[in-house]
Structure formats: structure tokens, C-alpha cells
Amino acid sequence: AWFAVFDGPPTGDVSDATTYGTNTINLTGVMRDPDDPSAIRLTLAVPVSPGNVPHVRYMPPPGQLPQFAGQNPEVWTTIANGAVRGAESGLPLPTFGPLAAMWVP
């Protein structure tokens, strides 16, 4: 639930949760790339539309981060346990995106 893949740039207005990102593509798999331990392989339920470049976002799932999380260390433990971690450092991957991603059909 930390990754979101969009069919092209996210649609809608980022300040309106009812319209933003309505072009997401469901994921059927998330795993470390066996050929490159610094990469994550995302498997999409359907192909990206012709002419579109997928955009990827990585962040805590909606509702998992309370408004005052800095005052609640248990929340950060829960989030860190669900995060993808670096193979060497063990540190959680920082949130990012949406960024254009490489598409391999």
C-alpha cells in the first residue's frame, strides 16, 4: 500500500482527494529486483496506456500517519516496520513522487 502507480502523471487536483490520482493502476506484486538489490520491481495489474509514462509515488498509506505523529513514537515504529529498507543500511526508503518511472512491458 506504500506504492502508487499512475497511468501517466496523476490526474486531478492534489488538494482534492476525490479527484486526485483517479488514474492509479492496481499492483499485483512488489519485490526487490533480483538482478539489482537497489531497485524495486512493481508488477501492474494492467499495462500502462499507449503513449503514457507510468508515474510512481512512495509514501505511507492514507490514514496511517496521524496529524501529530511526532508526538507518538509508536506510529513511527509501525510505519518503519512497513517500509522498504535499504539492503545495506537498513534505513527506510524516503517518500517520493510522483516521478516518471521506467516501464518494461
Rosetta constraint file for C-alpha pairs under 8 A:
AtomPair CA 1 CA 60 HARMONIC 7.59 0.50
AtomPair CA 1 CA 61 HARMONIC 5.65 0.50
AtomPair CA 2 CA 58 HARMONIC 5.41 0.50
AtomPair CA 2 CA 59 HARMONIC 5.17 0.50
AtomPair CA 2 CA 60 HARMONIC 5.24 0.50
AtomPair CA 2 CA 61 HARMONIC 5.37 0.50
AtomPair CA 2 CA 83 HARMONIC 7.51 0.50
AtomPair CA 3 CA 56 HARMONIC 6.93 0.50
AtomPair CA 3 CA 57 HARMONIC 5.67 0.50
AtomPair CA 3 CA 58 HARMONIC 4.59 0.50
AtomPair CA 3 CA 59 HARMONIC 6.68 0.50
AtomPair CA 4 CA 24 HARMONIC 6.73 0.50
AtomPair CA 4 CA 25 HARMONIC 7.54 0.50
AtomPair CA 4 CA 26 HARMONIC 7.93 0.50
AtomPair CA 4 CA 27 HARMONIC 8.00 0.50
AtomPair CA 4 CA 56 HARMONIC 5.72 0.50
AtomPair CA 4 CA 57 HARMONIC 5.13 0.50
AtomPair CA 4 CA 58 HARMONIC 6.48 0.50
AtomPair CA 5 CA 24 HARMONIC 5.53 0.50
AtomPair CA 5 CA 25 HARMONIC 5.57 0.50
AtomPair CA 5 CA 26 HARMONIC 7.39 0.50
AtomPair CA 5 CA 27 HARMONIC 7.71 0.50
AtomPair CA 5 CA 54 HARMONIC 6.48 0.50
AtomPair CA 5 CA 55 HARMONIC 5.65 0.50
AtomPair CA 5 CA 56 HARMONIC 4.59 0.50
AtomPair CA 5 CA 57 HARMONIC 6.49 0.50
AtomPair CA 6 CA 10 HARMONIC 5.76 0.50
AtomPair CA 6 CA 21 HARMONIC 6.90 0.50
AtomPair CA 6 CA 23 HARMONIC 5.51 0.50
AtomPair CA 6 CA 24 HARMONIC 4.21 0.50
AtomPair CA 6 CA 25 HARMONIC 5.75 0.50
AtomPair CA 6 CA 54 HARMONIC 5.58 0.50
AtomPair CA 6 CA 55 HARMONIC 5.08 0.50
AtomPair CA 6 CA 56 HARMONIC 6.39 0.50
AtomPair CA 7 CA 23 HARMONIC 5.59 0.50
AtomPair CA 7 CA 24 HARMONIC 6.06 0.50
AtomPair CA 7 CA 25 HARMONIC 6.43 0.50
AtomPair CA 7 CA 48 HARMONIC 5.54 0.50
AtomPair CA 7 CA 49 HARMONIC 6.58 0.50
AtomPair CA 7 CA 52 HARMONIC 6.43 0.50
AtomPair CA 7 CA 53 HARMONIC 6.83 0.50
AtomPair CA 7 CA 54 HARMONIC 5.11 0.50
AtomPair CA 7 CA 55 HARMONIC 6.80 0.50
AtomPair CA 8 CA 23 HARMONIC 7.78 0.50
AtomPair CA 8 CA 48 HARMONIC 7.79 0.50
AtomPair CA 8 CA 52 HARMONIC 4.91 0.50
AtomPair CA 8 CA 53 HARMONIC 4.93 0.50
AtomPair CA 8 CA 54 HARMONIC 4.85 0.50
AtomPair CA 8 CA 55 HARMONIC 5.83 0.50
AtomPair CA 8 CA 100 HARMONIC 7.96 0.50
AtomPair CA 9 CA 53 HARMONIC 7.62 0.50
AtomPair CA 9 CA 54 HARMONIC 7.15 0.50
AtomPair CA 9 CA 55 HARMONIC 5.80 0.50
AtomPair CA 9 CA 98 HARMONIC 7.53 0.50
AtomPair CA 9 CA 100 HARMONIC 7.68 0.50
AtomPair CA 10 CA 20 HARMONIC 6.68 0.50
AtomPair CA 10 CA 21 HARMONIC 4.72 0.50
AtomPair CA 10 CA 22 HARMONIC 7.36 0.50
AtomPair CA 10 CA 23 HARMONIC 6.41 0.50
AtomPair CA 10 CA 24 HARMONIC 7.62 0.50
AtomPair CA 10 CA 55 HARMONIC 7.40 0.50
AtomPair CA 10 CA 98 HARMONIC 7.54 0.50
AtomPair CA 11 CA 19 HARMONIC 7.19 0.50
AtomPair CA 11 CA 20 HARMONIC 5.53 0.50
AtomPair CA 11 CA 21 HARMONIC 5.03 0.50
AtomPair CA 11 CA 22 HARMONIC 6.17 0.50
AtomPair CA 11 CA 23 HARMONIC 6.25 0.50
AtomPair CA 12 CA 16 HARMONIC 7.49 0.50
AtomPair CA 12 CA 19 HARMONIC 4.84 0.50
AtomPair CA 12 CA 20 HARMONIC 4.18 0.50
AtomPair CA 12 CA 21 HARMONIC 6.32 0.50
AtomPair CA 12 CA 22 HARMONIC 7.34 0.50
AtomPair CA 13 CA 17 HARMONIC 7.78 0.50
AtomPair CA 13 CA 19 HARMONIC 6.29 0.50
AtomPair CA 13 CA 20 HARMONIC 5.12 0.50
AtomPair CA 14 CA 19 HARMONIC 7.94 0.50
AtomPair CA 14 CA 20 HARMONIC 5.29 0.50
AtomPair CA 14 CA 21 HARMONIC 7.97 0.50
AtomPair CA 15 CA 20 HARMONIC 7.53 0.50
AtomPair CA 16 CA 20 HARMONIC 5.95 0.50
AtomPair CA 25 CA 44 HARMONIC 6.62 0.50
AtomPair CA 25 CA 45 HARMONIC 6.83 0.50
AtomPair CA 25 CA 46 HARMONIC 7.00 0.50
AtomPair CA 26 CA 44 HARMONIC 6.06 0.50
AtomPair CA 26 CA 45 HARMONIC 5.43 0.50
AtomPair CA 26 CA 46 HARMONIC 7.58 0.50
AtomPair CA 27 CA 42 HARMONIC 6.87 0.50
AtomPair CA 27 CA 43 HARMONIC 5.72 0.50
AtomPair CA 27 CA 44 HARMONIC 4.57 0.50
AtomPair CA 27 CA 45 HARMONIC 5.48 0.50
AtomPair CA 28 CA 42 HARMONIC 7.81 0.50
AtomPair CA 28 CA 43 HARMONIC 5.49 0.50
AtomPair CA 28 CA 44 HARMONIC 5.71 0.50
AtomPair CA 28 CA 45 HARMONIC 5.57 0.50
AtomPair CA 29 CA 41 HARMONIC 7.82 0.50
AtomPair CA 29 CA 42 HARMONIC 5.72 0.50
AtomPair CA 29 CA 43 HARMONIC 4.78 0.50
AtomPair CA 29 CA 44 HARMONIC 7.19 0.50
AtomPair CA 30 CA 40 HARMONIC 6.99 0.50
AtomPair CA 30 CA 41 HARMONIC 5.81 0.50
AtomPair CA 30 CA 42 HARMONIC 4.72 0.50
AtomPair CA 30 CA 43 HARMONIC 6.40 0.50
AtomPair CA 31 CA 40 HARMONIC 5.71 0.50
AtomPair CA 31 CA 41 HARMONIC 5.28 0.50
AtomPair CA 31 CA 42 HARMONIC 6.69 0.50
AtomPair CA 32 CA 36 HARMONIC 7.64 0.50
AtomPair CA 32 CA 37 HARMONIC 6.09 0.50
AtomPair CA 32 CA 38 HARMONIC 7.62 0.50
AtomPair CA 32 CA 39 HARMONIC 6.02 0.50
AtomPair CA 32 CA 40 HARMONIC 4.44 0.50
AtomPair CA 32 CA 41 HARMONIC 5.75 0.50
AtomPair CA 33 CA 37 HARMONIC 5.79 0.50
AtomPair CA 33 CA 38 HARMONIC 7.61 0.50
AtomPair CA 33 CA 39 HARMONIC 5.48 0.50
AtomPair CA 33 CA 40 HARMONIC 5.29 0.50
AtomPair CA 33 CA 41 HARMONIC 5.22 0.50
AtomPair CA 37 CA 87 HARMONIC 6.80 0.50
AtomPair CA 38 CA 86 HARMONIC 7.28 0.50
AtomPair CA 38 CA 87 HARMONIC 7.16 0.50
AtomPair CA 47 CA 105 HARMONIC 7.19 0.50
AtomPair CA 48 CA 52 HARMONIC 6.42 0.50
AtomPair CA 48 CA 53 HARMONIC 7.22 0.50
AtomPair CA 48 CA 54 HARMONIC 6.51 0.50
AtomPair CA 53 CA 100 HARMONIC 6.38 0.50
AtomPair CA 53 CA 101 HARMONIC 6.91 0.50
AtomPair CA 53 CA 102 HARMONIC 7.71 0.50
AtomPair CA 53 CA 103 HARMONIC 7.13 0.50
AtomPair CA 54 CA 100 HARMONIC 5.86 0.50
AtomPair CA 54 CA 101 HARMONIC 5.64 0.50
AtomPair CA 54 CA 102 HARMONIC 7.41 0.50
AtomPair CA 54 CA 103 HARMONIC 6.79 0.50
AtomPair CA 55 CA 97 HARMONIC 7.66 0.50
AtomPair CA 55 CA 98 HARMONIC 5.45 0.50
AtomPair CA 55 CA 99 HARMONIC 4.97 0.50
AtomPair CA 55 CA 100 HARMONIC 4.29 0.50
AtomPair CA 55 CA 101 HARMONIC 5.50 0.50
AtomPair CA 56 CA 97 HARMONIC 6.04 0.50
AtomPair CA 56 CA 98 HARMONIC 4.93 0.50
AtomPair CA 56 CA 99 HARMONIC 5.33 0.50
AtomPair CA 56 CA 100 HARMONIC 6.47 0.50
AtomPair CA 56 CA 101 HARMONIC 6.33 0.50
AtomPair CA 57 CA 95 HARMONIC 7.59 0.50
AtomPair CA 57 CA 96 HARMONIC 5.70 0.50
AtomPair CA 57 CA 97 HARMONIC 4.27 0.50
AtomPair CA 57 CA 98 HARMONIC 4.32 0.50
AtomPair CA 57 CA 99 HARMONIC 6.60 0.50
AtomPair CA 58 CA 94 HARMONIC 7.94 0.50
AtomPair CA 58 CA 95 HARMONIC 5.11 0.50
AtomPair CA 58 CA 96 HARMONIC 5.32 0.50
AtomPair CA 58 CA 97 HARMONIC 6.43 0.50
AtomPair CA 58 CA 98 HARMONIC 7.72 0.50
AtomPair CA 59 CA 94 HARMONIC 7.96 0.50
AtomPair CA 59 CA 95 HARMONIC 4.83 0.50
AtomPair CA 59 CA 96 HARMONIC 6.75 0.50
AtomPair CA 60 CA 64 HARMONIC 6.35 0.50
AtomPair CA 60 CA 65 HARMONIC 6.85 0.50
AtomPair CA 60 CA 79 HARMONIC 7.01 0.50
AtomPair CA 60 CA 95 HARMONIC 7.86 0.50
AtomPair CA 61 CA 65 HARMONIC 7.80 0.50
AtomPair CA 64 CA 79 HARMONIC 7.63 0.50
AtomPair CA 65 CA 69 HARMONIC 6.39 0.50
AtomPair CA 65 CA 75 HARMONIC 7.17 0.50
AtomPair CA 65 CA 79 HARMONIC 7.97 0.50
AtomPair CA 66 CA 75 HARMONIC 7.97 0.50
AtomPair CA 68 CA 72 HARMONIC 7.16 0.50
AtomPair CA 69 CA 73 HARMONIC 7.12 0.50
AtomPair CA 69 CA 75 HARMONIC 6.32 0.50
AtomPair CA 69 CA 76 HARMONIC 7.23 0.50
AtomPair CA 72 CA 76 HARMONIC 7.38 0.50
AtomPair CA 73 CA 77 HARMONIC 6.50 0.50
AtomPair CA 74 CA 78 HARMONIC 6.31 0.50
AtomPair CA 75 CA 79 HARMONIC 6.19 0.50
AtomPair CA 76 CA 80 HARMONIC 5.90 0.50
AtomPair CA 77 CA 81 HARMONIC 6.11 0.50
AtomPair CA 78 CA 82 HARMONIC 6.59 0.50
AtomPair CA 79 CA 83 HARMONIC 6.29 0.50
AtomPair CA 80 CA 92 HARMONIC 6.40 0.50
AtomPair CA 83 CA 92 HARMONIC 5.65 0.50
AtomPair CA 83 CA 93 HARMONIC 6.83 0.50
AtomPair CA 84 CA 92 HARMONIC 5.63 0.50
AtomPair CA 84 CA 93 HARMONIC 5.72 0.50
AtomPair CA 85 CA 89 HARMONIC 7.72 0.50
AtomPair CA 85 CA 90 HARMONIC 5.18 0.50
AtomPair CA 85 CA 91 HARMONIC 5.16 0.50
AtomPair CA 85 CA 92 HARMONIC 4.22 0.50
AtomPair CA 85 CA 93 HARMONIC 5.58 0.50
AtomPair CA 86 CA 90 HARMONIC 4.85 0.50
AtomPair CA 86 CA 91 HARMONIC 5.47 0.50
AtomPair CA 86 CA 92 HARMONIC 6.34 0.50
AtomPair CA 86 CA 93 HARMONIC 6.55 0.50
